[in-house]
Amino acid sequence: MNKYFLFFLIISCFFTSKTFAADVSFQVEDHIEVADSFYVDIIANTDGELVNSIETTIEFPEDLVIFSGYKNEGVLKLWIEAPYEKNGRVYFSGIVPGGVNGFYDANSSVLLPIKFVRLFFVAKKAGEGSFSLKNTQLLKNDGKGSLMYFEERGVSFSVQPNLNSGEENSIKLDNEPPLPFEITYLKYSFFSKTPSLLLFETTDKKIGVKEYQMKVDNGLWSVVKSPKSIDRGILGHLITIKALDFNNNAKEAYIYIPGIITVNIVISIFVGLIFIIWLYKLLLYK
Protein backbone atom coordinates (compact mmCIF):
# COMPACT_ATOMS: atom_id res chain seq x y z
CA MET A 1 0.00 0.00 0.00
CA ASN A 2 2.85 2.36 0.81
CA LYS A 3 4.37 1.74 -2.65
CA TYR A 4 1.12 2.76 -4.40
CA PHE A 5 0.78 5.84 -2.21
CA LEU A 6 4.35 6.93 -3.02
CA PHE A 7 3.76 6.32 -6.74
CA PHE A 8 0.59 8.46 -6.83
CA LEU A 9 2.29 11.16 -4.75
CA ILE A 10 5.14 11.43 -7.30
CA ILE A 11 2.69 11.52 -10.22
CA SER A 12 0.59 14.19 -8.46
CA CYS A 13 3.64 16.39 -7.84
CA PHE A 14 4.70 16.02 -11.46
CA PHE A 15 1.39 17.25 -12.86
CA THR A 16 0.65 19.95 -10.30
CA SER A 17 4.07 21.60 -10.19
CA LYS A 18 4.25 24.88 -12.13
CA THR A 19 6.90 25.11 -14.79
CA PHE A 20 6.79 28.10 -17.12
CA ALA A 21 8.69 28.57 -20.35
CA ALA A 22 7.91 32.32 -20.26
CA ASP A 23 9.26 34.81 -17.75
CA VAL A 24 9.44 38.52 -16.90
CA SER A 25 12.74 39.72 -15.47
CA PHE A 26 15.32 42.53 -15.25
CA GLN A 27 18.49 43.64 -16.98
CA VAL A 28 20.71 45.80 -14.75
CA GLU A 29 23.95 47.60 -15.54
CA ASP A 30 26.99 45.50 -14.62
CA HIS A 31 28.98 48.04 -12.64
CA ILE A 32 27.31 50.54 -10.29
CA GLU A 33 29.11 52.98 -8.01
CA VAL A 34 27.82 55.37 -5.37
CA ALA A 35 26.21 58.48 -6.95
CA ASP A 36 25.87 56.72 -10.32
CA SER A 37 22.68 56.95 -12.34
CA PHE A 38 22.01 53.50 -13.79
CA TYR A 39 19.32 51.82 -15.85
CA VAL A 40 17.11 48.81 -15.17
CA ASP A 41 15.29 47.26 -18.14
CA ILE A 42 12.05 45.30 -17.69
CA ILE A 43 12.15 42.43 -20.18
CA ALA A 44 10.07 39.36 -21.03
CA ASN A 45 10.56 36.06 -22.78
CA THR A 46 7.09 35.01 -23.98
CA ASP A 47 8.16 31.74 -25.63
CA GLY A 48 6.93 33.05 -28.99
CA GLU A 49 3.48 34.08 -27.71
CA LEU A 50 2.15 37.50 -28.76
CA VAL A 51 1.36 39.80 -25.82
CA ASN A 52 -0.22 43.24 -25.99
CA SER A 53 -0.15 44.59 -22.44
CA ILE A 54 1.67 44.44 -19.13
CA GLU A 55 0.93 45.60 -15.60
CA THR A 56 3.44 45.20 -12.80
CA THR A 57 4.86 46.48 -9.53
CA ILE A 58 8.61 46.68 -8.89
CA GLU A 59 10.03 46.60 -5.38
CA PHE A 60 13.45 48.14 -4.72
CA PRO A 61 15.56 48.97 -1.63
CA GLU A 62 14.82 52.62 -0.75
CA ASP A 63 17.83 52.81 1.54
CA LEU A 64 20.16 51.94 -1.33
CA VAL A 65 18.75 53.58 -4.48
CA ILE A 66 16.38 56.34 -5.60
CA PHE A 67 13.95 56.00 -8.51
CA SER A 68 14.80 58.87 -10.87
CA GLY A 69 12.72 58.34 -14.01
CA TYR A 70 12.17 56.32 -17.16
CA LYS A 71 12.59 56.45 -20.93
CA ASN A 72 10.41 55.11 -23.73
CA GLU A 73 13.19 52.87 -25.02
CA GLY A 74 11.02 49.76 -25.15
CA VAL A 75 7.84 48.62 -26.87
CA LEU A 76 5.52 50.45 -24.47
CA LYS A 77 4.43 53.73 -26.02
CA LEU A 78 0.76 53.74 -25.03
CA TRP A 79 0.62 54.10 -21.26
CA ILE A 80 -2.33 53.23 -19.06
CA GLU A 81 -0.21 54.28 -16.08
CA ALA A 82 3.26 55.68 -16.80
CA PRO A 83 5.97 54.57 -14.31
CA TYR A 84 5.71 56.32 -10.94
CA GLU A 85 7.15 55.65 -7.50
CA LYS A 86 5.35 55.29 -4.18
CA ASN A 87 6.72 53.91 -0.91
CA GLY A 88 9.62 51.98 -2.39
CA ARG A 89 7.67 50.57 -5.31
CA VAL A 90 7.43 51.54 -8.98
CA TYR A 91 4.11 50.97 -10.70
CA PHE A 92 3.29 50.98 -14.41
CA SER A 93 0.97 49.48 -17.01
CA GLY A 94 0.81 49.89 -20.76
CA ILE A 95 -0.38 48.54 -24.10
CA VAL A 96 1.42 47.36 -27.24
CA PRO A 97 -1.14 47.66 -30.08
CA GLY A 98 -0.98 44.62 -32.36
CA GLY A 99 1.07 42.63 -29.85
CA VAL A 100 4.72 41.67 -29.76
CA ASN A 101 6.55 38.38 -29.14
CA GLY A 102 10.17 39.46 -29.21
CA PHE A 103 12.84 41.62 -30.82
CA TYR A 104 14.40 40.75 -34.15
CA ASP A 105 18.17 40.98 -34.46
CA ALA A 106 19.99 40.49 -37.77
CA ASN A 107 22.87 38.84 -35.88
CA SER A 108 20.68 36.31 -34.10
CA SER A 109 18.63 33.39 -35.39
CA VAL A 110 16.19 33.57 -32.46
CA LEU A 111 13.91 36.27 -31.12
CA LEU A 112 15.44 38.39 -28.38
CA PRO A 113 13.42 39.11 -25.21
CA ILE A 114 10.93 41.98 -25.30
CA LYS A 115 12.12 45.18 -23.62
CA PHE A 116 9.07 46.94 -22.21
CA VAL A 117 10.65 50.02 -20.63
CA ARG A 118 13.93 51.38 -19.24
CA LEU A 119 13.82 52.68 -15.65
CA PHE A 120 16.50 54.82 -14.03
CA PHE A 121 17.79 54.78 -10.46
CA VAL A 122 20.50 56.66 -8.57
CA ALA A 123 22.75 54.82 -6.08
CA LYS A 124 22.74 56.40 -2.61
CA LYS A 125 25.34 54.28 -0.84
CA ALA A 126 27.41 51.12 -1.15
CA GLY A 127 25.72 47.80 -0.43
CA GLU A 128 23.81 44.80 -1.75
CA GLY A 129 20.22 44.89 -2.91
CA SER A 130 17.68 43.38 -5.27
CA PHE A 131 14.81 44.27 -7.57
CA SER A 132 11.70 42.10 -7.57
CA LEU A 133 8.41 41.93 -9.46
CA LYS A 134 4.99 41.71 -7.80
CA ASN A 135 1.50 41.17 -9.18
CA THR A 136 2.65 41.13 -12.79
CA GLN A 137 0.09 40.47 -15.51
CA LEU A 138 0.71 39.83 -19.21
CA LEU A 139 -2.26 39.68 -21.57
CA LYS A 140 -2.14 37.66 -24.78
CA ASN A 141 -2.91 39.28 -28.11
CA ASP A 142 -5.60 36.70 -28.87
CA GLY A 143 -8.64 38.95 -29.09
CA LYS A 144 -9.80 37.81 -25.65
CA GLY A 145 -7.22 39.38 -23.35
CA SER A 146 -6.28 35.96 -21.97
CA LEU A 147 -3.76 35.88 -19.13
CA MET A 148 -0.33 34.46 -19.91
CA TYR A 149 1.33 32.15 -17.40
CA PHE A 150 4.95 32.96 -16.67
CA GLU A 151 7.54 33.25 -13.93
CA GLU A 152 8.57 36.48 -12.20
CA ARG A 153 12.35 36.65 -11.82
CA GLY A 154 14.07 39.12 -9.52
CA VAL A 155 17.68 40.22 -9.73
CA SER A 156 20.39 41.05 -7.18
CA PHE A 157 22.81 43.93 -7.65
CA SER A 158 25.74 45.52 -5.87
CA VAL A 159 26.67 49.17 -5.38
CA GLN A 160 30.41 49.74 -5.04
CA PRO A 161 32.12 52.66 -3.27
CA ASN A 162 33.10 55.45 -5.63
CA LEU A 163 36.69 54.81 -6.72
CA ASN A 164 37.42 58.43 -7.65
CA SER A 165 37.17 59.75 -4.14
CA GLY A 166 38.25 58.74 -0.66
CA GLU A 167 34.70 59.36 0.53
CA GLU A 168 31.35 58.65 -1.05
CA ASN A 169 30.38 61.29 -3.59
CA SER A 170 27.22 63.27 -3.15
CA ILE A 171 24.43 62.25 -5.48
CA LYS A 172 24.59 64.19 -8.74
CA LEU A 173 21.03 64.68 -9.91
CA ASP A 174 20.23 65.67 -13.48
CA ASN A 175 19.97 69.45 -13.90
CA GLU A 176 19.46 69.56 -17.67
CA PRO A 177 15.93 70.32 -18.96
CA PRO A 178 14.15 68.20 -21.59
CA LEU A 179 14.97 68.87 -25.23
CA PRO A 180 13.25 71.75 -27.10
CA PHE A 181 9.95 70.84 -28.78
CA GLU A 182 7.14 72.33 -30.83
CA ILE A 183 3.36 72.29 -30.44
CA THR A 184 1.23 71.31 -33.44
CA TYR A 185 -2.33 72.65 -33.71
CA LEU A 186 -4.81 70.45 -35.59
CA LYS A 187 -7.92 72.52 -36.30
CA TYR A 188 -11.21 70.62 -36.55
CA SER A 189 -13.06 70.62 -39.85
CA PHE A 190 -16.65 71.83 -40.11
CA PHE A 191 -18.01 68.35 -40.84
CA SER A 192 -15.79 66.47 -38.36
CA LYS A 193 -16.82 65.34 -34.88
CA THR A 194 -13.18 65.42 -33.75
CA PRO A 195 -12.31 68.52 -31.67
CA SER A 196 -9.28 70.69 -32.30
CA LEU A 197 -6.14 69.06 -30.92
CA LEU A 198 -2.71 70.04 -29.65
CA LEU A 199 0.12 67.57 -30.32
CA PHE A 200 3.42 67.74 -28.45
CA GLU A 201 6.26 65.43 -27.44
CA THR A 202 9.85 65.65 -26.35
CA THR A 203 12.42 63.60 -24.48
CA ASP A 204 15.14 64.07 -21.91
CA LYS A 205 18.74 63.06 -22.56
CA LYS A 206 19.14 61.41 -19.17
CA ILE A 207 16.10 60.34 -17.19
CA GLY A 208 13.02 60.95 -19.31
CA VAL A 209 9.99 63.24 -19.16
CA LYS A 210 7.75 62.87 -16.11
CA GLU A 211 4.77 64.96 -17.24
CA TYR A 212 3.48 67.88 -19.30
CA GLN A 213 1.68 70.92 -17.91
CA MET A 214 -0.36 73.53 -19.78
CA LYS A 215 -1.68 77.01 -19.09
CA VAL A 216 -3.87 79.34 -21.14
CA ASP A 217 -2.65 82.97 -21.19
CA ASN A 218 -1.80 83.80 -17.55
CA GLY A 219 -3.97 81.06 -16.05
CA LEU A 220 -3.05 78.19 -13.74
CA TRP A 221 -0.95 75.18 -14.76
CA SER A 222 -2.69 71.83 -15.22
CA VAL A 223 -1.30 68.38 -16.08
CA VAL A 224 -2.08 67.33 -19.68
CA LYS A 225 -1.29 64.55 -22.16
CA SER A 226 -0.80 64.60 -25.91
CA PRO A 227 -3.06 64.82 -27.86
CA LYS A 228 -4.90 67.48 -25.87
CA SER A 229 -8.32 68.66 -27.06
CA ILE A 230 -8.67 72.43 -27.11
CA ASP A 231 -11.72 74.66 -27.49
CA ARG A 232 -11.51 77.57 -29.87
CA GLY A 233 -12.78 80.63 -28.00
CA ILE A 234 -14.24 83.88 -29.23
CA LEU A 235 -10.85 85.52 -28.80
CA GLY A 236 -7.37 84.08 -29.39
CA HIS A 237 -5.24 82.61 -26.61
CA LEU A 238 -1.55 82.01 -25.97
CA ILE A 239 -1.01 78.37 -24.99
CA THR A 240 2.09 77.41 -22.98
CA ILE A 241 3.08 73.77 -22.54
CA LYS A 242 5.84 72.81 -20.12
CA ALA A 243 7.72 69.48 -20.16
CA LEU A 244 9.11 68.41 -16.77
CA ASP A 245 11.66 65.69 -16.11
CA PHE A 246 11.83 63.70 -12.86
CA ASN A 247 14.02 66.37 -11.23
CA ASN A 248 11.52 69.09 -12.21
CA ASN A 249 13.79 70.63 -14.83
CA ALA A 250 11.45 72.31 -17.32
CA LYS A 251 11.35 73.25 -21.01
CA GLU A 252 8.49 75.38 -22.35
CA ALA A 253 6.91 75.72 -25.79
CA TYR A 254 4.32 78.23 -26.99
CA ILE A 255 1.59 78.49 -29.62
CA TYR A 256 -1.07 81.12 -30.35
CA ILE A 257 -4.53 79.73 -31.08
CA PRO A 258 -6.64 82.25 -33.02
CA GLY A 259 -10.18 82.85 -31.83
CA ILE A 260 -13.37 82.68 -33.82
CA ILE A 261 -13.25 86.45 -34.22
CA THR A 262 -10.02 87.17 -36.08
CA VAL A 263 -8.53 90.45 -37.28
CA ASN A 264 -9.76 89.74 -40.81
CA ILE A 265 -13.31 89.19 -39.55
CA VAL A 266 -13.19 92.45 -37.56
CA ILE A 267 -11.95 94.33 -40.64
CA SER A 268 -14.65 92.74 -42.80
CA ILE A 269 -17.37 93.71 -40.30
CA PHE A 270 -16.00 97.25 -40.10
CA VAL A 271 -15.91 97.61 -43.89
CA GLY A 272 -19.39 96.13 -44.12
CA LEU A 273 -20.76 98.62 -41.60
CA ILE A 274 -19.21 101.54 -43.47
CA PHE A 275 -20.74 100.27 -46.72
CA ILE A 276 -24.19 99.89 -45.10
CA ILE A 277 -24.00 103.43 -43.63
CA TRP A 278 -22.89 104.84 -46.99
CA LEU A 279 -25.68 102.98 -48.81
CA TYR A 280 -28.25 104.16 -46.26
CA LYS A 281 -27.23 107.79 -46.65
CA LEU A 282 -27.24 107.42 -50.42
CA LEU A 283 -30.80 106.12 -50.43
CA LEU A 284 -31.94 108.62 -47.78
CA TYR A 285 -30.90 111.72 -49.72
CA LYS A 286 -31.72 110.42 -53.22
C-alpha positions in Angstrom: 0.0 0.0 0.0 2.8 2.4 0.8 4.4 1.7 -2.6 1.1 2.8 -4.4 0.8 5.8 -2.2 4.4 6.9 -3.0 3.8 6.3 -6.7 0.6 8.5 -6.8 2.3 11.2 -4.8 5.1 11.4 -7.3 2.7 11.5 -10.2 0.6 14.2 -8.5 3.6 16.4 -7.8 4.7 16.0 -11.5 1.4 17.2 -12.9 0.6 20.0 -10.3 4.1 21.6 -10.2 4.3 24.9 -12.1 6.9 25.1 -14.8 6.8 28.1 -17.1 8.7 28.6 -20.3 7.9 32.3 -20.3 9.3 34.8 -17.7 9.4 38.5 -16.9 12.7 39.7 -15.5 15.3 42.5 -15.2 18.5 43.6 -17.0 20.7 45.8 -14.8 24.0 47.6 -15.5 27.0 45.5 -14.6 29.0 48.0 -12.6 27.3 50.5 -10.3 29.1 53.0 -8.0 27.8 55.4 -5.4 26.2 58.5 -7.0 25.9 56.7 -10.3 22.7 56.9 -12.3 22.0 53.5 -13.8 19.3 51.8 -15.8 17.1 48.8 -15.2 15.3 47.3 -18.1 12.1 45.3 -17.7 12.1 42.4 -20.2 10.1 39.4 -21.0 10.6 36.1 -22.8 7.1 35.0 -24.0 8.2 31.7 -25.6 6.9 33.0 -29.0 3.5 34.1 -27.7 2.1 37.5 -28.8 1.4 39.8 -25.8 -0.2 43.2 -26.0 -0.2 44.6 -22.4 1.7 44.4 -19.1 0.9 45.6 -15.6 3.4 45.2 -12.8 4.9 46.5 -9.5 8.6 46.7 -8.9 10.0 46.6 -5.4 13.4 48.1 -4.7 15.6 49.0 -1.6 14.8 52.6 -0.8 17.8 52.8 1.5 20.2 51.9 -1.3 18.8 53.6 -4.5 16.4 56.3 -5.6 13.9 56.0 -8.5 14.8 58.9 -10.9 12.7 58.3 -14.0 12.2 56.3 -17.2 12.6 56.4 -20.9 10.4 55.1 -23.7 13.2 52.9 -25.0 11.0 49.8 -25.1 7.8 48.6 -26.9 5.5 50.4 -24.5 4.4 53.7 -26.0 0.8 53.7 -25.0 0.6 54.1 -21.3 -2.3 53.2 -19.1 -0.2 54.3 -16.1 3.3 55.7 -16.8 6.0 54.6 -14.3 5.7 56.3 -10.9 7.2 55.6 -7.5 5.3 55.3 -4.2 6.7 53.9 -0.9 9.6 52.0 -2.4 7.7 50.6 -5.3 7.4 51.5 -9.0 4.1 51.0 -10.7 3.3 51.0 -14.4 1.0 49.5 -17.0 0.8 49.9 -20.8 -0.4 48.5 -24.1 1.4 47.4 -27.2 -1.1 47.7 -30.1 -1.0 44.6 -32.4 1.1 42.6 -29.8 4.7 41.7 -29.8 6.5 38.4 -29.1 10.2 39.5 -29.2 12.8 41.6 -30.8 14.4 40.8 -34.2 18.2 41.0 -34.5 20.0 40.5 -37.8 22.9 38.8 -35.9 20.7 36.3 -34.1 18.6 33.4 -35.4 16.2 33.6 -32.5 13.9 36.3 -31.1 15.4 38.4 -28.4 13.4 39.1 -25.2 10.9 42.0 -25.3 12.1 45.2 -23.6 9.1 46.9 -22.2 10.6 50.0 -20.6 13.9 51.4 -19.2 13.8 52.7 -15.7 16.5 54.8 -14.0 17.8 54.8 -10.5 20.5 56.7 -8.6 22.8 54.8 -6.1 22.7 56.4 -2.6 25.3 54.3 -0.8 27.4 51.1 -1.2 25.7 47.8 -0.4 23.8 44.8 -1.7 20.2 44.9 -2.9 17.7 43.4 -5.3 14.8 44.3 -7.6 11.7 42.1 -7.6 8.4 41.9 -9.5 5.0 41.7 -7.8 1.5 41.2 -9.2 2.7 41.1 -12.8 0.1 40.5 -15.5 0.7 39.8 -19.2 -2.3 39.7 -21.6 -2.1 37.7 -24.8 -2.9 39.3 -28.1 -5.6 36.7 -28.9 -8.6 39.0 -29.1 -9.8 37.8 -25.7 -7.2 39.4 -23.3 -6.3 36.0 -22.0 -3.8 35.9 -19.1 -0.3 34.5 -19.9 1.3 32.2 -17.4 5.0 33.0 -16.7 7.5 33.3 -13.9 8.6 36.5 -12.2 12.4 36.7 -11.8 14.1 39.1 -9.5 17.7 40.2 -9.7 20.4 41.1 -7.2 22.8 43.9 -7.7 25.7 45.5 -5.9 26.7 49.2 -5.4 30.4 49.7 -5.0 32.1 52.7 -3.3 33.1 55.5 -5.6 36.7 54.8 -6.7 37.4 58.4 -7.7 37.2 59.7 -4.1 38.2 58.7 -0.7 34.7 59.4 0.5 31.4 58.6 -1.1 30.4 61.3 -3.6 27.2 63.3 -3.2 24.4 62.3 -5.5 24.6 64.2 -8.7 21.0 64.7 -9.9 20.2 65.7 -13.5 20.0 69.5 -13.9 19.5 69.6 -17.7 15.9 70.3 -19.0 14.1 68.2 -21.6 15.0 68.9 -25.2 13.2 71.7 -27.1 10.0 70.8 -28.8 7.1 72.3 -30.8 3.4 72.3 -30.4 1.2 71.3 -33.4 -2.3 72.6 -33.7 -4.8 70.5 -35.6 -7.9 72.5 -36.3 -11.2 70.6 -36.5 -13.1 70.6 -39.8 -16.7 71.8 -40.1 -18.0 68.3 -40.8 -15.8 66.5 -38.4 -16.8 65.3 -34.9 -13.2 65.4 -33.7 -12.3 68.5 -31.7 -9.3 70.7 -32.3 -6.1 69.1 -30.9 -2.7 70.0 -29.6 0.1 67.6 -30.3 3.4 67.7 -28.4 6.3 65.4 -27.4 9.9 65.7 -26.3 12.4 63.6 -24.5 15.1 64.1 -21.9 18.7 63.1 -22.6 19.1 61.4 -19.2 16.1 60.3 -17.2 13.0 61.0 -19.3 10.0 63.2 -19.2 7.7 62.9 -16.1 4.8 65.0 -17.2 3.5 67.9 -19.3 1.7 70.9 -17.9 -0.4 73.5 -19.8 -1.7 77.0 -19.1 -3.9 79.3 -21.1 -2.7 83.0 -21.2 -1.8 83.8 -17.6 -4.0 81.1 -16.0 -3.0 78.2 -13.7 -0.9 75.2 -14.8 -2.7 71.8 -15.2 -1.3 68.4 -16.1 -2.1 67.3 -19.7 -1.3 64.6 -22.2 -0.8 64.6 -25.9 -3.1 64.8 -27.9 -4.9 67.5 -25.9 -8.3 68.7 -27.1 -8.7 72.4 -27.1 -11.7 74.7 -27.5 -11.5 77.6 -29.9 -12.8 80.6 -28.0 -14.2 83.9 -29.2 -10.8 85.5 -28.8 -7.4 84.1 -29.4 -5.2 82.6 -26.6 -1.6 82.0 -26.0 -1.0 78.4 -25.0 2.1 77.4 -23.0 3.1 73.8 -22.5 5.8 72.8 -20.1 7.7 69.5 -20.2 9.1 68.4 -16.8 11.7 65.7 -16.1 11.8 63.7 -12.9 14.0 66.4 -11.2 11.5 69.1 -12.2 13.8 70.6 -14.8 11.4 72.3 -17.3 11.3 73.2 -21.0 8.5 75.4 -22.3 6.9 75.7 -25.8 4.3 78.2 -27.0 1.6 78.5 -29.6 -1.1 81.1 -30.3 -4.5 79.7 -31.1 -6.6 82.2 -33.0 -10.2 82.8 -31.8 -13.4 82.7 -33.8 -13.3 86.4 -34.2 -10.0 87.2 -36.1 -8.5 90.5 -37.3 -9.8 89.7 -40.8 -13.3 89.2 -39.5 -13.2 92.5 -37.6 -11.9 94.3 -40.6 -14.7 92.7 -42.8 -17.4 93.7 -40.3 -16.0 97.2 -40.1 -15.9 97.6 -43.9 -19.4 96.1 -44.1 -20.8 98.6 -41.6 -19.2 101.5 -43.5 -20.7 100.3 -46.7 -24.2 99.9 -45.1 -24.0 103.4 -43.6 -22.9 104.8 -47.0 -25.7 103.0 -48.8 -28.2 104.2 -46.3 -27.2 107.8 -46.6 -27.2 107.4 -50.4 -30.8 106.1 -50.4 -31.9 108.6 -47.8 -30.9 111.7 -49.7 -31.7 110.4 -53.2 
